[in-house]
Amino acid sequence: MSSEAIHNIVTLVPQDGKLTDLIQAFNKLSLYVQTHEPETLLYYAVQPKGKDQLVIVEKYASERALKNHAQSVAFKEFGKAITGILQTPPDIKTSSFTGGFETRSRI
């Protein structure tokens, strides 16, 4: 694991009835990230059971990779798409890897 890797956990809480719109906007962005951002190492969203929220898990190879992501046209379009549908501002927790594993080796 690179010590310079950046991990973000982002919680988005949509207004009532807007979860589907939020998921659609994220899915569009994630397709762009997968295709155009090789230094974005992990990028997926989960929905906690029983909650209208989206929790996004991100891992970037470096601070530069995160900066490139944040400055991309696709990310800016995502920001515009979710403006007005969030109940609260995004809760972003930048974190460090402390233990466990991200993938399993296949033999």
N, CA, C and O atoms as CSV, one atom per row, in Angstrom:
chain,resi,resn,atom,element,x,y,z
A,1,MET,N,N,0.829,-1.185,0.000
A,1,MET,CA,C,0.000,0.000,0.000
A,1,MET,C,C,0.880,1.258,0.000
A,1,MET,O,O,1.809,1.377,0.799
A,2,SER,N,N,0.585,2.152,-0.869
A,2,SER,CA,C,1.321,3.400,-0.915
A,2,SER,C,C,0.902,4.288,0.244
A,2,SER,O,O,-0.286,4.476,0.507
A,3,SER,N,N,1.901,4.831,0.934
A,3,SER,CA,C,1.574,5.696,2.067
A,3,SER,C,C,0.995,7.025,1.601
A,3,SER,O,O,0.403,7.757,2.394
A,4,GLU,N,N,1.161,7.339,0.324
A,4,GLU,CA,C,0.613,8.606,-0.148
A,4,GLU,C,C,-0.835,8.477,-0.628
A,4,GLU,O,O,-1.443,9.482,-0.996
A,5,ALA,N,N,-1.391,7.289,-0.632
A,5,ALA,CA,C,-2.777,7.087,-1.077
A,5,ALA,C,C,-3.741,7.882,-0.199
A,5,ALA,O,O,-3.541,8.021,1.008
A,6,ILE,N,N,-4.784,8.395,-0.832
A,6,ILE,CA,C,-5.816,9.183,-0.156
A,6,ILE,C,C,-7.104,8.365,-0.160
A,6,ILE,O,O,-7.532,7.878,-1.206
A,7,HIS,N,N,-7.719,8.216,1.007
A,7,HIS,CA,C,-9.000,7.517,1.139
A,7,HIS,C,C,-10.045,8.534,1.582
A,7,HIS,O,O,-9.833,9.271,2.545
A,8,ASN,N,N,-11.160,8.570,0.885
A,8,ASN,CA,C,-12.286,9.416,1.286
A,8,ASN,C,C,-13.523,8.556,1.491
A,8,ASN,O,O,-13.781,7.622,0.731
A,9,ILE,N,N,-14.276,8.885,2.523
A,9,ILE,CA,C,-15.596,8.318,2.747
A,9,ILE,C,C,-16.553,9.512,2.695
A,9,ILE,O,O,-16.457,10.425,3.516
A,10,VAL,N,N,-17.462,9.501,1.741
A,10,VAL,CA,C,-18.354,10.641,1.519
A,10,VAL,C,C,-19.796,10.183,1.718
A,10,VAL,O,O,-20.246,9.229,1.084
A,11,THR,N,N,-20.515,10.873,2.602
A,11,THR,CA,C,-21.925,10.557,2.830
A,11,THR,C,C,-22.779,11.663,2.224
A,11,THR,O,O,-22.598,12.846,2.514
A,12,LEU,N,N,-23.711,11.249,1.377
A,12,LEU,CA,C,-24.642,12.178,0.741
A,12,LEU,C,C,-26.056,11.820,1.177
A,12,LEU,O,O,-26.482,10.670,1.067
A,13,VAL,N,N,-26.776,12.821,1.671
A,13,VAL,CA,C,-28.153,12.616,2.137
A,13,VAL,C,C,-29.075,13.442,1.241
A,13,VAL,O,O,-29.081,14.671,1.316
A,14,PRO,N,N,-29.852,12.766,0.395
A,14,PRO,CA,C,-30.740,13.496,-0.510
A,14,PRO,C,C,-32.025,13.939,0.181
A,14,PRO,O,O,-32.393,13.426,1.238
A,15,GLN,N,N,-32.689,14.892,-0.434
A,15,GLN,CA,C,-34.024,15.270,0.015
A,15,GLN,C,C,-34.967,14.100,-0.248
A,15,GLN,O,O,-34.683,13.223,-1.063
A,16,ASP,N,N,-36.091,14.107,0.460
A,16,ASP,CA,C,-37.083,13.039,0.283
A,16,ASP,C,C,-37.430,12.870,-1.192
A,16,ASP,O,O,-37.684,13.842,-1.903
A,17,GLY,N,N,-37.433,11.624,-1.632
A,17,GLY,CA,C,-37.805,11.309,-3.001
A,17,GLY,C,C,-36.716,11.530,-4.037
A,17,GLY,O,O,-36.965,11.366,-5.232
A,18,LYS,N,N,-35.515,11.900,-3.609
A,18,LYS,CA,C,-34.451,12.229,-4.563
A,18,LYS,C,C,-33.307,11.213,-4.583
A,18,LYS,O,O,-32.304,11.432,-5.262
A,19,LEU,N,N,-33.445,10.103,-3.848
A,19,LEU,CA,C,-32.365,9.113,-3.801
A,19,LEU,C,C,-32.064,8.540,-5.187
A,19,LEU,O,O,-30.898,8.399,-5.556
A,20,THR,N,N,-33.090,8.214,-5.948
A,20,THR,CA,C,-32.876,7.649,-7.287
A,20,THR,C,C,-32.117,8.623,-8.178
A,20,THR,O,O,-31.227,8.213,-8.923
A,21,ASP,N,N,-32.457,9.906,-8.110
A,21,ASP,CA,C,-31.746,10.922,-8.891
A,21,ASP,C,C,-30.275,10.975,-8.487
A,21,ASP,O,O,-29.394,11.085,-9.339
A,22,LEU,N,N,-30.019,10.895,-7.192
A,22,LEU,CA,C,-28.651,10.930,-6.686
A,22,LEU,C,C,-27.865,9.719,-7.177
A,22,LEU,O,O,-26.726,9.858,-7.623
A,23,ILE,N,N,-28.459,8.545,-7.098
A,23,ILE,CA,C,-27.790,7.320,-7.552
A,23,ILE,C,C,-27.495,7.397,-9.049
A,23,ILE,O,O,-26.413,7.007,-9.488
A,24,GLN,N,N,-28.442,7.893,-9.827
A,24,GLN,CA,C,-28.223,8.017,-11.275
A,24,GLN,C,C,-27.069,8.970,-11.580
A,24,GLN,O,O,-26.245,8.693,-12.451
A,25,ALA,N,N,-27.012,10.082,-10.869
A,25,ALA,CA,C,-25.922,11.043,-11.080
A,25,ALA,C,C,-24.580,10.420,-10.701
A,25,ALA,O,O,-23.585,10.608,-11.401
A,26,PHE,N,N,-24.554,9.677,-9.588
A,26,PHE,CA,C,-23.309,9.023,-9.179
A,26,PHE,C,C,-22.889,7.972,-10.204
A,26,PHE,O,O,-21.713,7.892,-10.560
A,27,ASN,N,N,-23.830,7.173,-10.677
A,27,ASN,CA,C,-23.493,6.125,-11.642
A,27,ASN,C,C,-22.897,6.712,-12.920
A,27,ASN,O,O,-21.963,6.144,-13.485
A,28,LYS,N,N,-23.421,7.826,-13.369
A,28,LYS,CA,C,-22.866,8.499,-14.550
A,28,LYS,C,C,-21.428,8.930,-14.278
A,28,LYS,O,O,-20.543,8.721,-15.108
A,29,LEU,N,N,-21.200,9.530,-13.114
A,29,LEU,CA,C,-19.853,9.963,-12.752
A,29,LEU,C,C,-18.914,8.771,-12.622
A,29,LEU,O,O,-17.782,8.822,-13.103
A,30,SER,N,N,-19.365,7.710,-11.985
A,30,SER,CA,C,-18.476,6.569,-11.751
A,30,SER,C,C,-18.033,5.912,-13.065
A,30,SER,O,O,-16.916,5.404,-13.151
A,31,LEU,N,N,-18.885,5.917,-14.074
A,31,LEU,CA,C,-18.477,5.392,-15.383
A,31,LEU,C,C,-17.346,6.224,-15.976
A,31,LEU,O,O,-16.400,5.686,-16.552
A,32,TYR,N,N,-17.454,7.527,-15.830
A,32,TYR,CA,C,-16.384,8.415,-16.295
A,32,TYR,C,C,-15.096,8.122,-15.534
A,32,TYR,O,O,-14.033,7.978,-16.136
A,33,VAL,N,N,-15.193,8.035,-14.213
A,33,VAL,CA,C,-14.014,7.797,-13.376
A,33,VAL,C,C,-13.340,6.488,-13.777
A,33,VAL,O,O,-12.118,6.436,-13.920
A,34,GLN,N,N,-14.122,5.446,-13.957
A,34,GLN,CA,C,-13.567,4.138,-14.316
A,34,GLN,C,C,-12.815,4.197,-15.649
A,34,GLN,O,O,-11.774,3.558,-15.803
A,35,THR,N,N,-13.328,4.943,-16.587
A,35,THR,CA,C,-12.744,5.010,-17.925
A,35,THR,C,C,-11.577,5.985,-18.036
A,35,THR,O,O,-10.630,5.732,-18.781
A,36,HIS,N,N,-11.633,7.098,-17.304
A,36,HIS,CA,C,-10.689,8.191,-17.533
A,36,HIS,C,C,-9.737,8.506,-16.379
A,36,HIS,O,O,-8.843,9.337,-16.541
A,37,GLU,N,N,-9.902,7.876,-15.242
A,37,GLU,CA,C,-9.061,8.225,-14.087
A,37,GLU,C,C,-8.340,6.986,-13.547
A,37,GLU,O,O,-8.772,6.412,-12.548
A,38,PRO,N,N,-7.249,6.567,-14.195
A,38,PRO,CA,C,-6.554,5.355,-13.751
A,38,PRO,C,C,-5.953,5.463,-12.349
A,38,PRO,O,O,-5.690,4.442,-11.714
A,39,GLU,N,N,-5.737,6.663,-11.868
A,39,GLU,CA,C,-5.176,6.826,-10.523
A,39,GLU,C,C,-6.253,6.913,-9.446
A,39,GLU,O,O,-5.938,7.073,-8.267
A,40,THR,N,N,-7.519,6.809,-9.840
A,40,THR,CA,C,-8.591,6.606,-8.870
A,40,THR,C,C,-8.708,5.097,-8.729
A,40,THR,O,O,-9.201,4.414,-9.627
A,41,LEU,N,N,-8.251,4.585,-7.595
A,41,LEU,CA,C,-8.064,3.148,-7.412
A,41,LEU,C,C,-9.322,2.429,-6.950
A,41,LEU,O,O,-9.532,1.267,-7.298
A,42,LEU,N,N,-10.158,3.098,-6.177
A,42,LEU,CA,C,-11.459,2.576,-5.732
A,42,LEU,C,C,-12.466,3.699,-5.873
A,42,LEU,O,O,-12.161,4.856,-5.582
A,43,TYR,N,N,-13.661,3.361,-6.317
A,43,TYR,CA,C,-14.693,4.386,-6.440
A,43,TYR,C,C,-16.032,3.685,-6.546
A,43,TYR,O,O,-16.437,3.263,-7.629
A,44,TYR,N,N,-16.716,3.562,-5.421
A,44,TYR,CA,C,-18.021,2.895,-5.429
A,44,TYR,C,C,-18.905,3.488,-4.349
A,44,TYR,O,O,-18.435,4.181,-3.446
A,45,ALA,N,N,-20.206,3.201,-4.460
A,45,ALA,CA,C,-21.178,3.716,-3.494
A,45,ALA,C,C,-21.991,2.563,-2.930
A,45,ALA,O,O,-22.254,1.572,-3.611
A,46,VAL,N,N,-22.381,2.714,-1.673
A,46,VAL,CA,C,-23.280,1.770,-1.012
A,46,VAL,C,C,-24.401,2.571,-0.368
A,46,VAL,O,O,-24.255,3.757,-0.074
A,47,GLN,N,N,-25.522,1.895,-0.156
A,47,GLN,CA,C,-26.654,2.513,0.530
A,47,GLN,C,C,-26.873,1.771,1.833
A,47,GLN,O,O,-27.186,0.580,1.813
A,48,PRO,N,N,-26.714,2.449,2.982
A,48,PRO,CA,C,-26.980,1.791,4.262
A,48,PRO,C,C,-28.431,1.302,4.318
A,48,PRO,O,O,-29.350,2.005,3.899
A,49,LYS,N,N,-28.619,0.096,4.839
A,49,LYS,CA,C,-29.973,-0.475,4.937
A,49,LYS,C,C,-30.883,0.445,5.735
A,49,LYS,O,O,-30.522,0.932,6.806
A,50,GLY,N,N,-32.066,0.668,5.190
A,50,GLY,CA,C,-33.068,1.452,5.885
A,50,GLY,C,C,-32.828,2.950,5.881
A,50,GLY,O,O,-33.539,3.687,6.564
A,51,LYS,N,N,-31.829,3.423,5.117
A,51,LYS,CA,C,-31.539,4.859,5.094
A,51,LYS,C,C,-31.505,5.360,3.660
A,51,LYS,O,O,-30.986,4.695,2.763
A,52,ASP,N,N,-32.062,6.530,3.463
A,52,ASP,CA,C,-31.967,7.184,2.164
A,52,ASP,C,C,-30.687,8.007,2.143
A,52,ASP,O,O,-30.711,9.230,2.279
A,53,GLN,N,N,-29.573,7.313,1.971
A,53,GLN,CA,C,-28.260,7.944,1.900
A,53,GLN,C,C,-27.425,7.189,0.891
A,53,GLN,O,O,-27.727,6.052,0.528
A,54,LEU,N,N,-26.388,7.831,0.456
A,54,LEU,CA,C,-25.387,7.189,-0.373
A,54,LEU,C,C,-24.049,7.408,0.316
A,54,LEU,O,O,-23.702,8.537,0.662
A,55,VAL,N,N,-23.300,6.334,0.515
A,55,VAL,CA,C,-21.962,6.425,1.087
A,55,VAL,C,C,-20.991,6.037,-0.021
A,55,VAL,O,O,-21.031,4.921,-0.539
A,56,ILE,N,N,-20.126,6.967,-0.372
A,56,ILE,CA,C,-19.173,6.762,-1.459
A,56,ILE,C,C,-17.805,6.471,-0.855
A,56,ILE,O,O,-17.341,7.181,0.037
A,57,VAL,N,N,-17.168,5.419,-1.354
A,57,VAL,CA,C,-15.835,5.021,-0.909
A,57,VAL,C,C,-14.873,5.322,-2.057
A,57,VAL,O,O,-15.063,4.869,-3.185
A,58,GLU,N,N,-13.845,6.092,-1.743
A,58,GLU,CA,C,-12.898,6.524,-2.767
A,58,GLU,C,C,-11.469,6.243,-2.305
A,58,GLU,O,O,-11.156,6.356,-1.121
A,59,LYS,N,N,-10.618,5.879,-3.245
A,59,LYS,CA,C,-9.186,5.765,-2.968
A,59,LYS,C,C,-8.440,6.316,-4.171
A,59,LYS,O,O,-8.670,5.908,-5.309
A,60,TYR,N,N,-7.550,7.244,-3.895
A,60,TYR,CA,C,-6.746,7.882,-4.931
A,60,TYR,C,C,-5.282,7.540,-4.701
A,60,TYR,O,O,-4.839,7.434,-3.558
A,61,ALA,N,N,-4.532,7.369,-5.780
A,61,ALA,CA,C,-3.120,7.012,-5.676
A,61,ALA,C,C,-2.302,8.116,-5.011
A,61,ALA,O,O,-1.260,7.850,-4.413
A,62,SER,N,N,-2.776,9.347,-5.117
A,62,SER,CA,C,-2.011,10.482,-4.592
A,62,SER,C,C,-2.918,11.701,-4.461
A,62,SER,O,O,-4.063,11.709,-4.911
A,63,GLU,N,N,-2.369,12.712,-3.839
A,63,GLU,CA,C,-3.073,13.998,-3.734
A,63,GLU,C,C,-3.340,14.559,-5.133
A,63,GLU,O,O,-4.395,15.142,-5.383
A,64,ARG,N,N,-2.392,14.380,-6.029
A,64,ARG,CA,C,-2.544,14.855,-7.408
A,64,ARG,C,C,-3.727,14.167,-8.091
A,64,ARG,O,O,-4.489,14.811,-8.812
A,65,ALA,N,N,-3.881,12.866,-7.866
A,65,ALA,CA,C,-5.001,12.123,-8.463
A,65,ALA,C,C,-6.341,12.644,-7.946
A,65,ALA,O,O,-7.297,12.770,-8.711
A,66,LEU,N,N,-6.407,12.946,-6.653
A,66,LEU,CA,C,-7.633,13.516,-6.077
A,66,LEU,C,C,-7.917,14.888,-6.683
A,66,LEU,O,O,-9.060,15.205,-7.014
A,67,LYS,N,N,-6.878,15.690,-6.824
A,67,LYS,CA,C,-7.044,17.025,-7.410
A,67,LYS,C,C,-7.548,16.920,-8.855
A,67,LYS,O,O,-8.442,17.661,-9.263
A,68,ASN,N,N,-6.967,15.996,-9.620
A,68,ASN,CA,C,-7.414,15.800,-11.005
A,68,ASN,C,C,-8.881,15.381,-11.052
A,68,ASN,O,O,-9.638,15.844,-11.906
A,69,HIS,N,N,-9.274,14.507,-10.135
A,69,HIS,CA,C,-10.672,14.069,-10.064
A,69,HIS,C,C,-11.593,15.260,-9.785
A,69,HIS,O,O,-12.596,15.459,-10.469
A,70,ALA,N,N,-11.236,16.038,-8.779
A,70,ALA,CA,C,-12.083,17.160,-8.360
A,70,ALA,C,C,-12.188,18.238,-9.433
A,70,ALA,O,O,-13.167,18.983,-9.472
A,71,GLN,N,N,-11.187,18.323,-10.299
A,71,GLN,CA,C,-11.192,19.349,-11.345
A,71,GLN,C,C,-11.772,18.856,-12.671
A,71,GLN,O,O,-11.869,19.623,-13.629
A,72,SER,N,N,-12.155,17.589,-12.729
A,72,SER,CA,C,-12.661,17.046,-13.997
A,72,SER,C,C,-14.024,17.643,-14.351
A,72,SER,O,O,-14.802,18.023,-13.476
A,73,VAL,N,N,-14.285,17.711,-15.628
A,73,VAL,CA,C,-15.577,18.201,-16.114
A,73,VAL,C,C,-16.702,17.317,-15.578
A,73,VAL,O,O,-17.758,17.819,-15.193
A,74,ALA,N,N,-16.476,16.002,-15.554
A,74,ALA,CA,C,-17.512,15.068,-15.088
A,74,ALA,C,C,-17.854,15.305,-13.620
A,74,ALA,O,O,-19.022,15.243,-13.238
A,75,PHE,N,N,-16.848,15.574,-12.800
A,75,PHE,CA,C,-17.116,15.829,-11.383
A,75,PHE,C,C,-17.880,17.142,-11.215
A,75,PHE,O,O,-18.792,17.234,-10.394
A,76,LYS,N,N,-17.512,18.138,-11.981
A,76,LYS,CA,C,-18.229,19.421,-11.918
A,76,LYS,C,C,-19.682,19.256,-12.371
A,76,LYS,O,O,-20.583,19.879,-11.809
A,77,GLU,N,N,-19.906,18.422,-13.381
A,77,GLU,CA,C,-21.281,18.143,-13.823
A,77,GLU,C,C,-22.064,17.413,-12.734
A,77,GLU,O,O,-23.249,17.678,-12.533
A,78,PHE,N,N,-21.401,16.496,-12.033
A,78,PHE,CA,C,-22.028,15.795,-10.911
A,78,PHE,C,C,-22.439,16.810,-9.842
A,78,PHE,O,O,-23.551,16.752,-9.316
A,79,GLY,N,N,-21.547,17.726,-9.532
A,79,GLY,CA,C,-21.862,18.763,-8.550
A,79,GLY,C,C,-23.095,19.565,-8.938
A,79,GLY,O,O,-23.946,19.853,-8.097
A,80,LYS,N,N,-23.187,19.923,-10.209
A,80,LYS,CA,C,-24.367,20.653,-10.687
A,80,LYS,C,C,-25.620,19.788,-10.601
A,80,LYS,O,O,-26.692,20.268,-10.234
A,81,ALA,N,N,-25.473,18.499,-10.944
A,81,ALA,CA,C,-26.627,17.588,-10.946
A,81,ALA,C,C,-27.203,17.385,-9.554
A,81,ALA,O,O,-28.409,17.189,-9.408
A,82,ILE,N,N,-26.353,17.430,-8.526
A,82,ILE,CA,C,-26.857,17.178,-7.172
A,82,ILE,C,C,-27.176,18.456,-6.408
A,82,ILE,O,O,-27.710,18.403,-5.300
A,83,THR,N,N,-26.851,19.599,-6.994
A,83,THR,CA,C,-27.202,20.865,-6.357
A,83,THR,C,C,-28.721,20.947,-6.247
A,83,THR,O,O,-29.431,20.769,-7.237
A,84,GLY,N,N,-29.204,21.210,-5.066
A,84,GLY,CA,C,-30.639,21.332,-4.861
A,84,GLY,C,C,-31.341,20.039,-4.505
A,84,GLY,O,O,-32.516,20.067,-4.139
A,85,ILE,N,N,-30.650,18.885,-4.601
A,85,ILE,CA,C,-31.320,17.637,-4.207
A,85,ILE,C,C,-30.771,17.071,-2.899
A,85,ILE,O,O,-31.313,16.104,-2.365
A,86,LEU,N,N,-29.694,17.672,-2.380
A,86,LEU,CA,C,-29.154,17.192,-1.108
A,86,LEU,C,C,-29.841,17.886,0.059
A,86,LEU,O,O,-30.137,19.080,0.011
A,87,GLN,N,N,-30.085,17.109,1.101
A,87,GLN,CA,C,-30.698,17.634,2.319
A,87,GLN,C,C,-29.667,18.373,3.170
A,87,GLN,O,O,-29.982,19.362,3.831
A,88,THR,N,N,-28.427,17.875,3.141
A,88,THR,CA,C,-27.326,18.458,3.910
A,88,THR,C,C,-26.095,18.508,3.012
A,88,THR,O,O,-26.038,17.797,2.009
A,89,PRO,N,N,-25.112,19.334,3.353
A,89,PRO,CA,C,-23.875,19.328,2.563
A,89,PRO,C,C,-23.195,17.960,2.645
A,89,PRO,O,O,-23.386,17.235,3.622
A,90,PRO,N,N,-22.406,17.599,1.633
A,90,PRO,CA,C,-21.682,16.331,1.688
A,90,PRO,C,C,-20.811,16.248,2.944
A,90,PRO,O,O,-20.174,17.225,3.335
A,91,ASP,N,N,-20.793,15.074,3.565
A,91,ASP,CA,C,-19.930,14.817,4.719
A,91,ASP,C,C,-18.734,14.026,4.206
A,91,ASP,O,O,-18.853,12.839,3.901
A,92,ILE,N,N,-17.582,14.686,4.112
A,92,ILE,CA,C,-16.381,14.070,3.548
A,92,ILE,C,C,-15.391,13.807,4.667
A,92,ILE,O,O,-14.987,14.719,5.388
A,93,LYS,N,N,-15.008,12.547,4.800
A,93,LYS,CA,C,-14.005,12.159,5.790
A,93,LYS,C,C,-12.789,11.632,5.031
A,93,LYS,O,O,-12.838,10.559,4.430
A,94,THR,N,N,-11.701,12.394,5.066
A,94,THR,CA,C,-10.453,11.952,4.464
A,94,THR,C,C,-9.735,11.112,5.500
A,94,THR,O,O,-9.582,11.523,6.650
A,95,SER,N,N,-9.289,9.920,5.084
A,95,SER,CA,C,-8.802,8.923,6.035
A,95,SER,C,C,-7.488,8.314,5.573
A,95,SER,O,O,-7.061,8.489,4.432
A,96,SER,N,N,-6.862,7.592,6.499
A,96,SER,CA,C,-5.644,6.838,6.210
A,96,SER,C,C,-5.927,5.362,6.396
A,96,SER,O,O,-6.695,4.975,7.277
A,97,PHE,N,N,-5.314,4.546,5.572
A,97,PHE,CA,C,-5.444,3.099,5.690
A,97,PHE,C,C,-4.729,2.652,6.960
A,97,PHE,O,O,-3.564,2.989,7.173
A,98,THR,N,N,-5.424,1.896,7.799
A,98,THR,CA,C,-4.811,1.456,9.055
A,98,THR,C,C,-4.676,-0.051,9.167
A,98,THR,O,O,-3.873,-0.524,9.972
A,99,GLY,N,N,-5.420,-0.819,8.403
A,99,GLY,CA,C,-5.292,-2.267,8.478
A,99,GLY,C,C,-6.396,-2.964,7.717
A,99,GLY,O,O,-7.332,-2.331,7.229
A,100,GLY,N,N,-6.277,-4.278,7.623
A,100,GLY,CA,C,-7.244,-5.066,6.875
A,100,GLY,C,C,-6.758,-5.269,5.449
A,100,GLY,O,O,-5.560,-5.181,5.179
A,101,PHE,N,N,-7.686,-5.543,4.533
A,101,PHE,CA,C,-7.299,-5.732,3.136
A,101,PHE,C,C,-8.372,-5.177,2.220
A,101,PHE,O,O,-9.540,-5.074,2.593
A,102,GLU,N,N,-7.958,-4.824,1.027
A,102,GLU,CA,C,-8.868,-4.281,0.025
A,102,GLU,C,C,-9.231,-5.310,-1.032
A,102,GLU,O,O,-10.329,-5.265,-1.586
A,103,THR,N,N,-8.343,-6.219,-1.314
A,103,THR,CA,C,-8.592,-7.249,-2.326
A,103,THR,C,C,-7.951,-8.555,-1.880
A,103,THR,O,O,-7.094,-8.568,-0.997
A,104,ARG,N,N,-8.365,-9.625,-2.486
A,104,ARG,CA,C,-7.755,-10.938,-2.251
A,104,ARG,C,C,-6.965,-11.331,-3.495
A,104,ARG,O,O,-7.400,-11.110,-4.625
A,105,SER,N,N,-5.815,-11.908,-3.262
A,105,SER,CA,C,-5.046,-12.452,-4.381
A,105,SER,C,C,-5.716,-13.726,-4.855
A,105,SER,O,O,-6.196,-14.521,-4.047
A,106,ARG,N,N,-5.748,-13.916,-6.140
A,106,ARG,CA,C,-6.310,-15.142,-6.714
A,106,ARG,C,C,-5.150,-15.988,-7.226
A,106,ARG,O,O,-4.321,-15.528,-8.011
A,107,ILE,N,N,-5.113,-17.216,-6.769
A,107,ILE,CA,C,-4.018,-18.109,-7.178
A,107,ILE,C,C,-4.499,-19.024,-8.277
A,107,ILE,O,O,-3.734,-19.856,-8.766
